[in-house]
Amino acid sequence: MDYNALSSALRKNKLYLFTLRDIQNLFPGEKEKTIKNNLNRWLSKGYLIRLRKNLYEFIEQGAEAKIPDLYVANRLYEPSYVSLETALSIYSIIPGIAAGVTSVTTRPTRTFKNRYGSFFYRTCKKTAFTGYRLMLYNGFKTYIADKEKALVDFLYYRLRSGFPLDIEGERFNKKILKEIDWGNALHYAGLFNKRTIKALKNCKEHIKC
């Protein structure tokens, strides 16, 4: 496997972010040690960028791909899906744009920083790791929470942080929230705890729907 073969395979499969396992799947006949040596050599030449341990970015010469930070968030720490403030902002449920990308994962809570920005991950028990779907975001397939789960995740982690929950101060878009499926939202809240259920009901009462 030379670099031309690698770049052609990555471009064909749109693997602008990839792991060692991805390369092994593309080139099953290559030895792991050889692949690692090649990756280190290409990193030193600037053909690739390491975003974190075992996650590389393919730099297409002359035409750098515009990789959205939400897709980076998915690949940076797997499994995970974009949620909380970032997802609520995407759906215009809260105003403005979050300072970093917020995600939910079944792995330990972590924070990463790289050239794409800051990435925040909140740990979640496996039974509550649901309510997300694969969406096409700026041309990249990305796991993002649906509106109901993004809201419930936000309420749960806000309560868990110990900060007071000021529903009025969050400036939720009442028009959009009136249109969500509150039955689904209540189901998601039940996957966490009674406090989250209560907070969700208070939110529903606040927006009068």
Rosetta silent file (secondary structure, phi, psi, omega in degrees, C-alpha in Angstrom):
SEQUENCE: MDYNALSSALRKNKLYLFTLRDIQNLFPGEKEKTIKNNLNRWLSKGYLIRLRKNLYEFIEQGAEAKIPDLYVANRLYEPSYVSLETALSIYSIIPGIAAGVTSVTTRPTRTFKNRYGSFFYRTCKKTAFTGYRLMLYNGFKTYIADKEKALVDFLYYRLRSGFPLDIEGERFNKKILKEIDWGNALHYAGLFNKRTIKALKNCKEHIKC
SCORE:     score description
SCORE:     0.000 S_00000001
   1 L     0.000  115.317  174.049    0.000    0.000    0.000 S_00000001
   2 L  -101.913  177.651 -174.582    1.502    3.299   -1.114 S_00000001
   3 H   -66.583  -35.911  179.394    0.112    6.755   -0.432 S_00000001
   4 H   -62.057  -39.658  178.236   -1.587    7.045   -3.833 S_00000001
   5 H   -66.097  -41.451  178.947   -3.492    3.831   -3.174 S_00000001
   6 H   -63.707  -50.484 -176.735   -4.480    5.062    0.289 S_00000001
   7 H   -62.341  -36.943  178.835   -5.618    8.507   -0.873 S_00000001
   8 H   -65.205  -43.426 -179.666   -7.621    6.980   -3.729 S_00000001
   9 H   -67.155  -41.192  179.895   -9.387    4.544   -1.371 S_00000001
  10 H   -65.761  -41.923 -179.696  -10.098    7.256    1.223 S_00000001
  11 H   -65.408  -42.540 -179.075  -11.450    9.629   -1.409 S_00000001
  12 H   -62.249  -38.995 -177.021  -13.640    6.925   -2.953 S_00000001
  13 L   -96.222    5.515 -179.510  -15.144    6.004    0.428 S_00000001
  14 L    53.870   40.107  178.447  -15.290    9.625    1.696 S_00000001
  15 L   -96.048   70.225  179.431  -13.156    8.639    4.684 S_00000001
  16 L   -74.083  -20.946  170.250  -11.663   12.049    5.386 S_00000001
  17 E  -120.731  131.365 -174.629  -11.438   10.961    9.018 S_00000001
  18 E  -151.344  162.175  179.132  -10.295    7.403    9.589 S_00000001
  19 L  -117.272  174.164  176.136   -8.827    4.932   12.073 S_00000001
  20 H   -58.353  -40.350  179.929   -6.361    2.081   11.835 S_00000001
  21 H   -61.849  -38.865  177.754   -9.329   -0.316   11.621 S_00000001
  22 H   -59.219  -43.214 -179.791  -10.697    1.602    8.621 S_00000001
  23 H   -67.123  -39.348  178.119   -7.377    1.123    6.799 S_00000001
  24 H   -63.385  -35.354  177.773   -7.277   -2.555    7.692 S_00000001
  25 H   -70.012  -34.670  179.403  -10.766   -2.956    6.234 S_00000001
  26 H   -76.183  -33.658 -177.774   -9.714   -1.213    3.023 S_00000001
  27 L  -128.783   72.294 -175.397   -6.441   -3.150    2.735 S_00000001
  28 L   -62.747  -18.536 -179.158   -6.991   -6.512    4.473 S_00000001
  29 L   -85.125   -9.170 -177.818   -3.771   -7.953    3.066 S_00000001
  30 L   -83.941  142.730  177.068   -1.509   -5.370    4.731 S_00000001
  31 L   -75.913  145.511 -178.672    0.255   -6.104    8.002 S_00000001
  32 H   -59.348  -41.748 -179.458   -0.676   -3.873   10.957 S_00000001
  33 H   -62.118  -40.265  179.071    2.952   -2.937   11.624 S_00000001
  34 H   -64.689  -42.817  178.897    3.417   -1.842    8.008 S_00000001
  35 H   -61.815  -45.120 -179.663    0.286    0.307    8.118 S_00000001
  36 H   -62.192  -41.872  178.735    1.399    1.989   11.353 S_00000001
  37 H   -62.949  -41.969  179.212    4.868    2.709    9.931 S_00000001
  38 H   -65.320  -42.213  179.552    3.328    4.207    6.798 S_00000001
  39 H   -60.751  -42.955  178.952    0.915    6.350    8.814 S_00000001
  40 H   -63.540  -39.020  179.694    3.773    7.754   10.900 S_00000001
  41 H   -67.203  -42.311 -179.569    5.763    8.548    7.764 S_00000001
  42 H   -71.829  -29.259  173.220    2.836   10.278    6.081 S_00000001
  43 H   -63.035  -44.172 -178.706    2.096   12.228    9.256 S_00000001
  44 H   -65.481  -26.354  179.850    5.657   13.578    9.240 S_00000001
  45 L   -88.694   -4.732  178.933    5.232   14.644    5.610 S_00000001
  46 L    82.514   12.345  177.957    2.000   16.499    6.357 S_00000001
  47 L   -76.735  -25.065 -179.222   -0.195   14.233    4.250 S_00000001
  48 E  -131.051  160.311  174.270   -2.241   13.368    7.325 S_00000001
  49 E  -128.217  135.464  176.754   -3.149   15.059   10.604 S_00000001
  50 E   -92.020  117.556  179.717   -3.682   13.216   13.882 S_00000001
  51 E   -85.865  -29.737  172.977   -6.785   14.570   15.649 S_00000001
  52 E  -166.959  177.924 -179.721   -6.391   12.202   18.585 S_00000001
  53 L   -57.214  124.752  178.723   -4.916    8.757   19.226 S_00000001
  54 L    61.700   32.654  168.373   -5.917    6.483   16.342 S_00000001
  55 E  -139.466  118.086 -174.586   -7.974    9.102   14.502 S_00000001
  56 E  -118.020  152.867  175.548   -6.444   10.672   11.425 S_00000001
  57 E  -112.254  129.372  177.356   -7.533   13.313    8.966 S_00000001
  58 E   -83.898  121.188  179.207   -6.846   12.858    5.277 S_00000001
  59 L   -98.067  106.053  179.687   -5.578   16.096    3.742 S_00000001
  60 L   -77.504  118.759 -174.713   -6.494   16.131    0.073 S_00000001
  61 L   -61.527  124.614  175.861   -3.776   18.070   -1.689 S_00000001
  62 L    84.774  -11.400 -178.434   -5.045   21.275   -3.303 S_00000001
  63 L  -151.218   75.033 -177.033   -8.667   20.797   -2.217 S_00000001
  64 L   -64.217  127.533 -179.932   -9.087   20.521    1.546 S_00000001
  65 L   -68.554  141.162  177.633  -12.419   18.948    2.440 S_00000001
  66 L   -90.828   90.073 -176.730  -14.767   21.052    4.552 S_00000001
  67 L   -87.290  121.274 -179.566  -15.473   18.594    7.329 S_00000001
  68 L   -69.135  145.501 -177.525  -18.243   19.805    9.676 S_00000001
  69 H   -63.586  -26.430  178.797  -17.411   19.837   13.370 S_00000001
  70 H   -67.549  -37.287  176.831  -20.492   17.741   14.159 S_00000001
  71 H   -68.602  -39.732  176.189  -19.147   14.898   12.032 S_00000001
  72 H   -58.360  -41.883 -179.594  -15.765   15.283   13.721 S_00000001
  73 H   -59.143  -41.941  178.463  -17.544   14.959   17.072 S_00000001
  74 H   -60.743  -43.167 -174.460  -19.063   11.624   16.028 S_00000001
  75 H   -83.155  -23.370 -174.875  -15.715   10.162   14.969 S_00000001
  76 H   -67.788  -34.272 -175.873  -13.632   11.683   17.752 S_00000001
  77 L  -147.357  101.093 -174.934  -15.207    9.647   20.543 S_00000001
  78 L  -108.980  144.634   -4.356  -17.292    6.623   19.603 S_00000001
  79 L   -80.869  146.965  176.916  -20.037    5.736   20.208 S_00000001
  80 E  -160.246  161.965  173.034  -21.584    9.169   20.568 S_00000001
  81 E  -141.223  148.773 -179.747  -24.269   11.407   19.138 S_00000001
  82 E   -72.016  132.898 -177.590  -24.589   15.204   19.033 S_00000001
  83 L  -155.424 -157.943  175.373  -27.106   16.496   21.566 S_00000001
  84 H    53.337 -139.073 -174.354  -27.683   19.042   24.370 S_00000001
  85 H   -57.885  -38.394 -177.353  -26.977   22.694   23.483 S_00000001
  86 H   -64.093  -48.866 -179.495  -25.593   21.909   20.028 S_00000001
  87 H   -66.247  -41.633  178.555  -28.631   19.917   18.888 S_00000001
  88 H   -60.600  -35.748  177.527  -31.060   22.375   20.485 S_00000001
  89 H   -68.969  -40.463  178.369  -29.307   25.166   18.579 S_00000001
  90 H   -58.865  -41.207 -179.063  -29.541   23.235   15.296 S_00000001
  91 L   -84.006    1.114 -178.849  -33.300   22.890   15.788 S_00000001
  92 L    62.816   25.487  176.271  -33.557   26.588   16.833 S_00000001
  93 L   -76.134  -30.952  171.702  -35.016   25.529   20.180 S_00000001
  94 L  -123.353  150.671 -177.540  -32.463   27.782   21.867 S_00000001
  95 L   -78.394  158.921  174.265  -30.971   30.935   20.319 S_00000001
  96 L    79.799 -178.975 -179.303  -27.380   31.329   19.209 S_00000001
  97 L  -118.893  133.471  179.934  -24.659   28.802   18.491 S_00000001
  98 L   -63.343  148.256 -177.675  -22.945   26.737   21.184 S_00000001
  99 L   -66.500  -31.312  177.553  -19.279   27.516   21.847 S_00000001
 100 L  -139.774  175.325  179.829  -18.311   23.872   21.320 S_00000001
 101 E   -89.130  125.955 -179.275  -19.970   20.677   20.158 S_00000001
 102 E  -105.350  132.457 -176.616  -21.827   18.843   22.923 S_00000001
 103 E  -136.421  164.996  176.437  -22.411   15.106   22.650 S_00000001
 104 E  -116.615  140.670 -177.912  -23.651   12.129   24.652 S_00000001
 105 E  -144.400  161.221  173.457  -21.673    8.888   24.935 S_00000001
 106 L   -90.059   -3.901  179.874  -21.670    5.630   26.875 S_00000001
 107 L   -91.517  173.297 -179.458  -17.973    6.137   27.568 S_00000001
 108 L   -59.493  150.569  177.383  -16.482    8.294   30.383 S_00000001
 109 L   -57.952  132.003 -178.297  -17.021   12.060   30.273 S_00000001
 110 E  -145.892  160.866  172.661  -14.284   13.714   28.224 S_00000001
 111 E  -132.153  135.742  177.614  -13.286   16.991   26.572 S_00000001
 112 E  -127.547  149.936  173.542  -11.158   17.307   23.445 S_00000001
 113 E  -133.690  134.104  174.859   -9.698   20.289   21.629 S_00000001
 114 E  -151.770 -166.005 -173.910   -8.248   20.313   18.130 S_00000001
 115 L   -67.850  -11.311  178.047   -8.218   22.510   15.051 S_00000001
 116 L   -91.978   -8.534  179.089  -11.970   22.049   14.656 S_00000001
 117 E   125.361 -154.567 -179.051  -12.742   23.463   18.093 S_00000001
 118 E  -106.583  143.295 -177.315  -13.829   22.105   21.467 S_00000001
 119 E  -131.854  124.208 -176.030  -15.778   18.889   21.952 S_00000001
 120 E  -116.248  130.315 -178.625  -17.623   18.004   25.138 S_00000001
 121 E  -122.344  131.339  178.882  -18.932   14.513   25.906 S_00000001
 122 E  -110.695  129.253 -177.822  -21.326   13.590   28.712 S_00000001
 123 E   -73.041  145.720 -175.127  -21.503    9.985   29.862 S_00000001
 124 L  -141.011  141.574  176.469  -24.854    8.233   29.697 S_00000001
 125 L   -67.673  151.307 -172.472  -26.079    4.837   30.846 S_00000001
 126 H   -61.031  -33.475 -178.228  -26.665    2.428   27.972 S_00000001
 127 H   -67.976  -20.837  179.365  -30.427    2.181   28.523 S_00000001
 128 H  -102.513    2.247 -179.429  -30.757    5.938   27.891 S_00000001
 129 L   -85.127   78.153 -175.889  -28.393    5.972   24.920 S_00000001
 130 L  -158.145 -177.470  177.568  -31.134    6.302   22.320 S_00000001
 131 L    80.604   27.525  177.884  -33.294    8.894   20.590 S_00000001
 132 E  -130.289  162.838  179.781  -30.827    9.829   17.865 S_00000001
 133 E  -146.563  163.102  179.796  -30.704    9.249   14.133 S_00000001
 134 E   -84.865  117.837 -178.131  -28.316    9.424   11.218 S_00000001
 135 E  -119.705  153.183  174.936  -28.759   12.751    9.435 S_00000001
 136 E   -87.959  110.562 -177.258  -27.040   14.311    6.448 S_00000001
 137 E  -119.082  112.226 -177.696  -25.291   17.368    7.867 S_00000001
 138 L    50.942   39.533  176.121  -23.315   19.510    5.400 S_00000001
 139 L    87.440    0.043 -178.685  -22.827   16.467    3.209 S_00000001
 140 E  -121.891  134.741  178.166  -21.689   14.104    5.987 S_00000001
 141 E   -72.148  120.206 -171.253  -23.766   11.408    7.693 S_00000001
 142 E  -134.870  137.186  176.540  -23.884   12.391   11.361 S_00000001
 143 E   -82.023  119.602 -178.244  -25.627   10.981   14.431 S_00000001
 144 E  -133.543  139.025  177.829  -27.751   13.732   16.006 S_00000001
 145 E   -63.189  146.706  172.065  -30.378   13.523   18.749 S_00000001
 146 L   -73.812  172.127 -173.365  -33.962   14.161   17.727 S_00000001
 147 H   -57.941  -44.513 -177.036  -35.649   17.232   19.194 S_00000001
 148 H   -64.529  -44.088 -178.348  -37.276   15.383   22.077 S_00000001
 149 H   -70.916  -36.278  178.025  -34.106   13.578   23.169 S_00000001
 150 H   -60.765  -41.674  178.768  -31.968   16.720   22.844 S_00000001
 151 H   -65.925  -46.876 -179.122  -34.340   18.537   25.203 S_00000001
 152 H   -64.016  -42.497  176.718  -34.444   15.662   27.707 S_00000001
 153 H   -58.283  -43.585 -179.369  -30.648   15.278   27.615 S_00000001
 154 H   -60.681  -46.775 -179.115  -30.309   18.997   28.273 S_00000001
 155 H   -64.628  -43.684 -177.876  -32.654   18.903   31.276 S_00000001
 156 H   -62.141  -48.788 -176.732  -31.047   15.780   32.733 S_00000001
 157 H   -73.981  -26.908  175.117  -27.468   17.033   32.540 S_00000001
 158 H   -67.297  -43.061  177.006  -28.410   20.516   33.754 S_00000001
 159 H   -65.520  -40.751 -178.258  -29.973   18.951   36.867 S_00000001
 160 H   -65.947  -29.456 -178.500  -27.035   16.592   37.261 S_00000001
 161 H   -70.838  -18.573 -179.799  -24.563   19.491   37.163 S_00000001
 162 L    94.106   -7.499  178.661  -26.087   20.930   40.329 S_00000001
 163 L   -79.547  147.495  179.514  -26.978   24.254   38.715 S_00000001
 164 L   -66.112  144.631 -179.549  -30.542   25.522   39.172 S_00000001
 165 L   -94.029  108.473 -179.037  -32.853   24.899   36.230 S_00000001
 166 L  -107.371   91.147 -175.352  -34.290   28.218   35.059 S_00000001
 167 L   -61.490  -39.635  177.973  -36.685   27.310   32.271 S_00000001
 168 L   -64.022  -40.842 -177.582  -37.597   30.948   31.606 S_00000001
 169 L   -70.157  -19.155 -179.867  -33.922   31.922   31.468 S_00000001
 170 L   -74.275  -15.107  178.680  -33.120   29.269   28.859 S_00000001
 171 L    55.542   46.577  177.188  -35.196   31.221   26.313 S_00000001
 172 L   -62.738  144.434  175.413  -36.658   28.108   24.732 S_00000001
 173 L   -77.984  101.559 -174.402  -38.505   28.634   21.448 S_00000001
 174 H   -63.475  -35.228 -178.794  -42.028   27.895   22.633 S_00000001
 175 H   -61.216  -43.052 -179.458  -43.442   27.654   19.111 S_00000001
 176 H   -71.738  -41.664 -178.906  -41.093   24.800   18.198 S_00000001
 177 H   -64.689  -29.860  178.577  -41.485   23.010   21.532 S_00000001
 178 L   -66.169  -18.919 -176.016  -45.271   23.015   21.168 S_00000001
 179 L   -97.209   -5.432 -177.693  -44.837   20.928   18.030 S_00000001
 180 L   -77.768  167.233  179.009  -42.598   18.180   19.451 S_00000001
 181 L   -87.455   99.688 -175.781  -43.836   14.728   20.456 S_00000001
 182 H   -71.567  -22.228  175.241  -44.209   15.068   24.218 S_00000001
 183 H   -65.992  -43.973  176.163  -45.063   11.384   24.542 S_00000001
 184 H   -64.078  -41.439 -179.540  -41.638   10.477   23.156 S_00000001
 185 H   -61.148  -42.903  179.113  -40.025   13.100   25.350 S_00000001
 186 H   -64.072  -38.286  176.373  -41.673   11.641   28.451 S_00000001
 187 H   -60.890  -45.964 -179.951  -40.473    8.174   27.446 S_00000001
 188 H   -63.559  -40.805  179.983  -36.900    9.440   27.128 S_00000001
 189 H   -62.242  -36.301  179.584  -37.121   11.234   30.473 S_00000001
 190 H   -66.892  -19.802  177.550  -38.239    7.995   32.094 S_00000001
 191 L   -73.615  -17.167  178.537  -35.036    6.348   30.934 S_00000001
 192 L   -96.083  -84.510 -178.580  -33.158    8.695   33.280 S_00000001
 193 L  -164.372  177.181 -177.408  -34.992    9.361   36.543 S_00000001
 194 H   -66.472  -32.929  178.670  -38.011   10.964   38.246 S_00000001
 195 H   -61.095  -39.737 -179.985  -36.268   14.337   38.542 S_00000001
 196 H   -68.920  -39.176  176.622  -35.936   14.492   34.765 S_00000001
 197 H   -60.348  -46.134  179.895  -39.587   13.555   34.317 S_00000001
 198 H   -61.838  -43.268 -179.758  -40.606   16.329   36.718 S_00000001
 199 H   -64.008  -38.960  179.144  -38.382   18.870   34.954 S_00000001
 200 H   -65.481  -41.812  179.101  -39.842   17.911   31.585 S_00000001
 201 H   -65.323  -37.829  176.520  -43.398   18.300   32.889 S_00000001
 202 H   -63.962  -37.993  178.531  -42.504   21.704   34.332 S_00000001
 203 H   -64.675  -43.436  179.947  -41.097   22.680   30.944 S_00000001
 204 H   -63.550  -41.180  178.659  -44.303   21.585   29.218 S_00000001
 205 H   -65.300  -37.057 -177.651  -46.423   23.550   31.676 S_00000001
 206 H   -63.415  -39.517 -177.396  -44.238   26.617   31.196 S_00000001
 207 H   -90.382   -0.025  173.631  -44.798   26.714   27.445 S_00000001
 208 L    56.917   60.912  176.667  -48.519   25.932   27.932 S_00000001
 209 L  -129.261    0.000    0.000  -48.955   23.060   25.523 S_00000001
